[in-house]
C-alpha cells in the first residue's frame, strides 16, 4: 500500500499546529483550533479550506458538450461561458458514480471537480464512455484548490485580487490574479455560504494561503467542513449518494434533467414516476446528543430508517443528521427518535436544508 499523498500546503498546515489525519489517500488537516470555532468562523466571517486533494480535470474537443450531456445528469446545454453547476455521474442502473461540479470555460472547454476518494474511479469511468474524441486531462497534481467561505469571504478575496471579482454572480467563474497568482475563481462552495473556490498553480499556493491568513481568514479542517455541509443540506458521496442509491431517493431529482437522455436516465425517470421507497430527510435532535451514521431512526418504537450522516451543529446547538426513512414517514415536522447506544432520543423530521430555519 502506497504512502498517503500531501498537498503542497502540508508544511503550512503543520506550522499552524493542525491535527493531521489520513483521508482518501491524503494527509489532510482535520482541525486547527477546534471544530466549533472553525465552523462559527465560516458562518460569521470567513474560513478557508485546503481542498487540493479533490480531483480536477479539463475536457476539450469539438464534441465535448455532447459527451458531457451523456455522462452527466444536469443540462450542459443551459450553461453559458463562465457558468457552473452541480451534477452527477450515474451508472446505467441509475445509481451514482459520483457527484461533481462542472464549469464551462468556453464552448469547447470545460472543467470538473470530483471527490478525492473517487478521483481515479471517476476518470476511468468517463474515459470508458468517451466515444466523442474528447481530450480528458487531469490537473490535480499541477494545481491547488483553496475554498474561501463565509459572509465576508468574497470581499476578502476581492481585497487581494486585481480584477473586480465581486461582479461575478453566484455559480459563475472568473479568471483573475489573486495575491499575484493566476487563479480560476469559482463563486461556489460546500458550506452554504458565499465565497470563492480558487484553483491555481502549485508554485503560488503558499503565497496565496499566507495572503488570506494575513487578511484575517480562519484556516479550517475537514471536520468543520463536514459540519457545515450537513447544516447546509449538502450530500456526501458514500453517505447520501453511492452505487446503491438512486438520486431520486436523495432528493436530487432537480439535478437530473427531464429533457435529455443520459447514462442512467431511464432508471432515474422510472423511480421519479413510481416514487422512491425511501427518502432522505433532515433529523433535528432535541438535545446536543449526536446521531451517527448507521443509527436507527424510530417512530412509535418501530424502525423507519437509518442515519446517513450526523454532527453536532454549533449553529443550532443540537445534534442534526440526514437519514433515509420510509417514504410514508418522510413528512416534515413529525416527531421521531434516534436510537443511540440502545436508548431512543427524541427528535423531529425536518427539511434537509437546516440553514433555512436559522
N, C-alpha and C positions, 0 to 999 in steps of 0.2 A: 504494500500500500504506500503510495507516494506521500511525502510530507505536505502539509497544508500550505497553500499559497499565502502571500502577504501583499496587500496593496502598497503602492509607493508611499502612502501616508502612514505606514505602520510605525515608523520612528516618531512621528508627530503624536500619534496616539499614546505611545509609551511615555513620551515626555510629559503628557498630561495625566499620567497615572491611571490610564484607562484599564479596566479589567478586560482581559482578552480571552475569548473563547473560540473554539473551532466551530465554524458554521459553513455548510455547503462546500467544504474543502478549502476554506479560507480561515486564517486567523483574524478575527474581527473584534472591535470594541463592543462589549455588551452594555457597559455603562461607564461613566466618568464620576460625576459627583452624586449620582443616585437617580433611580428611575422616576420618582415623583418630581424631583426638582427639574429634571430634563424635560419631562412631559409638560410641566407647567410653563417652562421657558418657551416651548413651541406654541402653547395656547395663548400666552400673554405677550410674548415679544418675538424672539427669533431663535431657532436652533438649527444646527446643521448636522448632517449625517454623511459619512463616507460610505457611499453605496457603489464603490468601484468594483465590488465582487459581482455585481449584476452583469448579465451578458449584454453586449451591444454589437449591432451588425448593420451594414449597409446593404441595400438592394438596388440594383441598377439594371436597366435594359428597356428595349422598346415595348416589351410585353409585361413589364413589372406590375402594372396595375391589374392586369388580367390574372397574373399569378397570385397577387395578394388578395384579390377578390375570392379566389378559390380556397386559399389556405387560412384566411382569417374570417371571422364571423361578422364583423361590422362593415359598414358601407364605405369602401375605398373611394367610390365614385363621388361621394359627397364631400370629400376632403379637398381643401384648397391648398395652394402652396403656403408653407408656413403653418399649416394646421396639424393637429394631432388628435388621436382618440384612443380610448381603451378598447381592447378587443380580445378575442380568444382564438386559440388554435385547437381544433377538435378532431377526434378520430371519426371514422365513418359511422360508428355506433352512437355518436352524439355526445360522448364523454370528452373530457378535456385533456389535451396535451399540455396546455399551459395558458395563463393569461399574460397579455403583453401590452406594451404601449407602442403605437405606430405613429411615426412622424413623416409627413410629406415635405421633403425639402424642395423638390420641384417635380414637374410632370413625370420625369423618368427616374427620379432618385427618391428613395425612402430610407428612413432609419427605423430601427426597432430596438426596444429594451426588453429583455426577458429575465426571468428569475434565475438567480445564481445556481440553485440546485438543479435546474433543468437546462442549463446552457447547452451542453453537448447534445442532449436528447432533442431539444427543440431544433437546433441547427441541422441535425441529422434528419429529423422528420421533414423539415421544409425542403432540404436538398433532395430527399427521396421523392417529393411531389413536384419537383421542378422540371416541367416539360416545356418551359417557355424561354429557355436560353437566358434566364435571369442570372446576373452575377450576384452571388451572396458572399459578402466579405466581412469577416468578423473583425471588430476593432476593440475588443475587450481589453487586450493587454497593451495597446498603444495609447489608451486614454484612461482618464479617471472620471468619476462621476460624484459630484457633491450636491446633495439636496439641501437647500436652504429654505426653511419653512417657518411660518408664523405670521401674525398680523403686521409685523414690522420688517419681515424678510425682504420683500421686494424693494422697499425703499433703501435698505442697507445694500443690497446688490447693486441698485442704481448708483449709490454713492461711490462705488469702486469701479464703475463701468463708464466707458467713454460715450456710448450711444444712449439715446433716450428709450431705455428698455421698458419703462413704466407704461409706455404706449402700447406694449404688447398685450393682447387680450388673453384671458384665461384659455388654456388648452391651445395656445399658439406658441410659436417659437421665433427666435431671433438670433442671428449671428452677431456677436459683439466682442468687445475687448474688455475683459474683466481683470483688474489688478495686473494689467499688462499682458494678459494671456488671451489668445484667440479662443473663444468659447461658443459652443452651441447651447443656448439657454432656452429651456422649455418651461413655460409657466404652468407646470403640473406638479403633482406630488402625491404622497401616500399617507397624508396626515389629516386631510380635511381642511387644511389651512392654505392661504395664498403663499406664493413663493416661486422660486426657480430651481430647476434641476440643471446643473451645469456639467456639460461634457467637454473636456479639454485635454490637451496633450499631457502625458505623464510628466514631462520635464517642467511643467508650470504648476504642478499640484501643490507643492509646499508653499509657494508664494501666495497662491490664491487662498489656501486654507489659513495662512497666517494673517492675510489681509482681512478675512472675515472674522477671525478671532479679535484682531485689533479694533474692528468695528463694533464689537460687543456681542457677536453671535455665540450662543452657547453650544459647545460640542455635545452631541447626543449619541447614544449607543443603540444597539439592536433591541434592547428590552423596551426602551421608551418608544421606539418605532412601532413595536407590536401593540403597545397600549394605545397609541394614537390612532393606528389603523382600525382597531376594534371600535374605539369611540366614534370614528368617522364612518363605520359601517362598511369597511373595505375588506374583501376576501383575501385569504392566503392560500396559495396552492398547496395541496396536501391536507388541508383542513376543510375549507369551504368549496374547493374545486379539486378534482382528481380524475383519474382514468376510470373511476367508478361512479362519478357524479355527473348528471346531466345539468347544464347551466340553468335550465328552467327550474330545477329544484332549488338552486341557489339564488333565485330571483334575478338572474342575469339575462332574461329574455330581451331586455332592452338593448343589449349589445349584439344580438343575433338577428341579422337582417331578415325581414319577411319578403324582401323584394329581389333576392338573388339566390342562386344555388351555390353552396359552398360545402366543403367536406364536413359531413355530419348534419347538414341542414334537414335532411329527410327525417331523421330520428328526433331532432330537436323540435321540429314543427309538429311531429306526431305527439310528443309529450305536451307541447303547448296546447294542442287541440284537445287531447284527452284529459289533461290536468295531471300534475305530478302527485305521486303517492305521499310525498313529504315535502315540507317547505322549510327554508331557512328563516329563522326569526331571531329577534333580539330577546335576551333574558336579562332583566334587571333585578338584582338581589335586594332584599330589604335591609341587609346589613353589609358590613365590609368583607364578609367571607367571600373567597374567590372560587367560582366554579371552574374546574379544569376540564381540558379535553377528555372526552370519554365518560364523564359523569352522567348518570341517568337523569332525565327530566320527567317529573311525575305530575299526574293530576288525579286527585281522589285516590291516591295510593297506587295507581297503575302507571306503568312506564309508557310515556307517549313520545319520547325522543331521546336524543343524545347531544351533549355539548360538543361543539367542534372547536371552539376557541374560547378562552376565558381569561380575564385580567382583573386586577384592581384598578378602578378608574379614579385618578386624582381629581378629575373634573367633577364627577358626580359623587365622589367619596363613598363608593359602594362597589361591590363586585358586579361585573357585567359580562355577558357572553353572547356568542352565537350558538344556536342549536338547530339541528334538523329535527322537526317534530311532524307527526302525522298530520296531514292536511286538515283534517276535521278539527284539530286542536290549535291551528295556526292563527286563529282570530286574535287580534291585538287587544290589549288591556284586559286580559283574562288571567286570573291567578294560576300559579303552578308552584312547584317546588323542585329543588335540585338536591339529589341525594349525595351528600358529602360525608365520607367515612361512615357510611351506614345510617346516617341521620338525615331526614328531609329538612331543607331550609327554605323558608318562604321566598317567593319571587313573583315576577309578573312578566307575561309575554308582551313585548313592546316592539316598536319598529327597530330594524337593524341600524337605522340612521340615528344613533343615540344623540348626536350633536344637535339634531333638530329640536330636541327637548331641553337644550341647555338654557 
